[in-house]
Amino acid sequence: MISDLVIIGGGASGFMGAITAINSGLRSVVILEGTSKVLEKVRISGGGRCNLTNACWDISDLVNNYPRGEKQLIGLFNRFSTTEAFKWFQEKGLNLKVEKDGRIFPCSDSSEDVIKCLTDLAKKSGVKVVTNSHVKNISITNRGFNLLVKGKEHFEAKNILICTGGHPSGRRLAKSLGHSIIHPVPSLFSFSTSQKSLNSCSGITLDVQIKLIVNNKKYVGTGPILITHKGFSGPVILRLSAFSARSLYSNKYNGQLIINWLCLGENEVRSKLDLFKKENGKKFLFNNKPFRTLPRSLWNALLLSVKIDSNLKWADLTKRDKEIILKCLTNNSYLINSRGPFGEEFVTAGGVSLKEINFKTMESRICKGLFFAGEVLDIDGITGGFNFQHCWTSGWVAGNSVVLK
Ligand SMILES: Cc1cc2nc3c(=O)[nH]c(=O)nc-3n(C[C@H](O)[C@H](O)[C@H](O)COP(=O)(O)OP(=O)(O)OC[C@H]3O[C@@H](n4cnc5c(N)ncnc54)[C@H](O)[C@@H]3O)c2cc1C
């Protein structure tokens, strides 16, 4: 029997595509999942809580969270954005909550409830889910497509939707059907440095301004940084890693990171140092810091890194040393020499070239009846629920478009 739609990949975008398509009128929708379990990434996401979208409701702000796909997502979000995703899940009985930083989670704090919501809906709507069905090959027939499944029979489909995430097999299948692939590289990682001066500060988090220079290209960011035992992580670093993912990859993960630990201008910091010196001349530099936001151990590590004598009193601070400290606080430079471990989230930058997709429908411009959704495309977001949001959106648009054909 030939199915109206076969979806390759039982992840977030595959389930959204399947549920939308069948509820919009398609009669036979099948999900072929290569492994023994569907929605495995949803299960492990957000530390087991699943950060499924973000309370960034304004589309022009929302697209700024996507280093790749920003332009194409404008049209897609105009049809199904964070507002619609929030409503969609709530209406399907999954209660959601918005955290202070805008991230949205199920009220239960359990990704299992997201899985239950999606699998129950798929079952109730009549979507057929077949696990352990890794699609190895797709050929075009006069009726549509023939899919060869490892160790199993062939599946026939009038339309197919590729939702294979960052898995290389999906890119291979797309390539075999004529699509160009933008070389995949990792996104959302921490930075490592061989400079050891902040080793004692591992675990500290604070708001900073940073600048990353890779091959003369400059990337800037403001927000929380986490000092790790190997370098730097935290939201501001992960965001920068996403925007600089390609440059860093081609430069073998070498770059210069410049940190302003105080988020203040040089003149303001200089005045604060001068005033503190005037009022605290008899006190030791190491025990007495002029900046409330700077943790003591970091202040001391920074002073040591520029070779300030640990017995120095404020009154004895020379103009030259004051300028050295000033530079260290506002323009502190580190050579990044490798990619550190991934944070909680990891996505692939790269995938099926966006030029070959019709973003009104998510259909291929090259092969009629072939659709794409989710991470298999050259679209990715920063942490905060933006990656799932683009899966819900592209899955929903693709699911609706197959029906309208
Ligand atoms: C640890 C971790 C935590 C994350 N946390 C979050 C978070 O909290 N919020 C957020 O927004 N994003 C998060 N992400 C990113 C998010 O999980 C992905 O962007 C998202 O899952 C991509 O969905 P997808 O449907 O495109 O692909 P996937 O979820 O990867 O699903 C693809 C499916 O296709 C199957 N498949 C692949 N090839 C074949 C084939 N040839 N035949 C059959 N099946 C195949 C795979 O087995 C898989 O089940 C996280 C990622 C990781 C790794």
The ligand as an SDF file (V2000), in Angstrom:
LIG
                    3D

 53 58  0  0  0  0  0  0  0  0999 V2000
   21.7130   17.0350   25.0410 C   0  0  0  0  0  0  0  0  0  0  0  0
   20.8440   17.9390   24.1960 C   0  0  0  0  0  0  0  0  0  0  0  0
   19.9330   18.7630   24.8270 C   0  0  0  0  0  0  0  0  0  0  0  0
   19.1320   19.6340   24.0660 C   0  0  0  0  0  0  0  0  0  0  0  0
   18.2510   20.4360   24.7200 N   0  0  0  0  0  0  0  0  0  0  0  0
   17.4660   21.2790   24.0040 C   0  0  0  0  0  0  0  0  0  0  0  0
   16.4990   22.1090   24.6440 C   0  0  0  0  0  0  0  0  0  0  0  0
   16.2810   22.0210   25.8580 O   0  0  0  0  0  0  0  0  0  0  0  0
   15.7950   22.9840   23.8620 N   0  0  0  0  0  0  0  0  0  0  0  0
   15.9620   23.0680   22.4920 C   0  0  0  0  0  0  0  0  0  0  0  0
   15.2860   23.8720   21.8430 O   0  0  0  0  0  0  0  0  0  0  0  0
   16.8400   22.2650   21.8690 N   0  0  0  0  0  0  0  0  0  0  0  0
   17.5750   21.3700   22.5680 C   0  0  0  0  0  0  0  0  0  0  0  0
   18.4690   20.5550   21.9220 N   0  0  0  0  0  0  0  0  0  0  0  0
   18.4850   20.5720   20.4460 C   0  0  0  0  0  0  0  0  0  0  0  0
   17.2900   19.7540   19.9440 C   0  0  0  0  0  0  0  0  0  0  0  0
   17.2600   18.5220   20.6420 O   0  0  0  0  0  0  0  0  0  0  0  0
   17.3820   19.4940   18.4370 C   0  0  0  0  0  0  0  0  0  0  0  0
   17.5220   20.7140   17.7730 O   0  0  0  0  0  0  0  0  0  0  0  0
   16.1190   18.7790   17.9800 C   0  0  0  0  0  0  0  0  0  0  0  0
   15.9560   17.5650   18.6690 O   0  0  0  0  0  0  0  0  0  0  0  0
   16.1610   18.4960   16.4960 C   0  0  0  0  0  0  0  0  0  0  0  0
   14.9600   17.8360   16.1760 O   0  0  0  0  0  0  0  0  0  0  0  0
   14.7880   17.0740   14.8110 P   0  0  0  0  0  0  0  0  0  0  0  0
   13.3880   16.5750   14.7710 O   0  0  0  0  0  0  0  0  0  0  0  0
   15.2560   17.9040   13.6940 O   0  0  0  0  0  0  0  0  0  0  0  0
   15.8110   15.8510   14.8990 O   0  0  0  0  0  0  0  0  0  0  0  0
   16.0570   14.7620   16.0430 P   0  0  0  0  0  0  0  0  0  0  0  0
   15.3490   15.0950   17.2920 O   0  0  0  0  0  0  0  0  0  0  0  0
   17.5200   14.5480   16.0920 O   0  0  0  0  0  0  0  0  0  0  0  0
   15.3400   13.4770   15.4350 O   0  0  0  0  0  0  0  0  0  0  0  0
   15.8380   12.8670   14.2770 C   0  0  0  0  0  0  0  0  0  0  0  0
   15.4020   11.4130   14.3280 C   0  0  0  0  0  0  0  0  0  0  0  0
   15.6770   10.8120   13.0590 O   0  0  0  0  0  0  0  0  0  0  0  0
   16.1680    9.5190   13.2550 C   0  0  0  0  0  0  0  0  0  0  0  0
   16.8950    9.1700   12.0380 N   0  0  0  0  0  0  0  0  0  0  0  0
   18.0550    9.6940   11.5680 C   0  0  0  0  0  0  0  0  0  0  0  0
   18.3870    9.1410   10.3780 N   0  0  0  0  0  0  0  0  0  0  0  0
   17.4010    8.2530   10.0740 C   0  0  0  0  0  0  0  0  0  0  0  0
   17.1650    7.3850    8.9760 C   0  0  0  0  0  0  0  0  0  0  0  0
   17.9950    7.3140    7.9510 N   0  0  0  0  0  0  0  0  0  0  0  0
   16.0540    6.5990    9.0140 N   0  0  0  0  0  0  0  0  0  0  0  0
   15.1760    6.6390   10.0450 C   0  0  0  0  0  0  0  0  0  0  0  0
   15.3580    7.4650   11.1100 N   0  0  0  0  0  0  0  0  0  0  0  0
   16.4410    8.2610   11.1220 C   0  0  0  0  0  0  0  0  0  0  0  0
   17.0320    9.6360   14.5010 C   0  0  0  0  0  0  0  0  0  0  0  0
   17.2310    8.3840   15.1040 O   0  0  0  0  0  0  0  0  0  0  0  0
   16.1910   10.6020   15.3470 C   0  0  0  0  0  0  0  0  0  0  0  0
   15.2840    9.9170   16.1730 O   0  0  0  0  0  0  0  0  0  0  0  0
   19.2630   19.6670   22.6570 C   0  0  0  0  0  0  0  0  0  0  0  0
   20.1690   18.8280   22.0330 C   0  0  0  0  0  0  0  0  0  0  0  0
   20.9630   17.9590   22.7890 C   0  0  0  0  0  0  0  0  0  0  0  0
   21.9340   17.0620   22.0900 C   0  0  0  0  0  0  0  0  0  0  0  0
  1  2  1  0
  2  3  1  0
  2 52  2  0
  3  4  2  0
  4  5  1  0
  4 50  1  0
  5  6  2  0
  6  7  1  0
  6 13  1  0
  7  8  2  0
  7  9  1  0
  9 10  1  0
 10 11  2  0
 10 12  1  0
 12 13  2  0
 13 14  1  0
 14 15  1  0
 14 50  1  0
 15 16  1  0
 16 17  1  0
 16 18  1  0
 18 19  1  0
 18 20  1  0
 20 21  1  0
 20 22  1  0
 22 23  1  0
 23 24  1  0
 24 25  2  0
 24 26  1  0
 24 27  1  0
 27 28  1  0
 28 29  2  0
 28 30  1  0
 28 31  1  0
 31 32  1  0
 32 33  1  0
 33 34  1  0
 33 48  1  0
 34 35  1  0
 35 36  1  0
 35 46  1  0
 36 37  1  0
 36 45  1  0
 37 38  2  0
 38 39  1  0
 39 40  1  0
 39 45  2  0
 40 41  1  0
 40 42  2  0
 42 43  1  0
 43 44  2  0
 44 45  1  0
 46 47  1  0
 46 48  1  0
 48 49  1  0
 50 51  2  0
 51 52  1  0
 52 53  1  0
M  END
$$$$
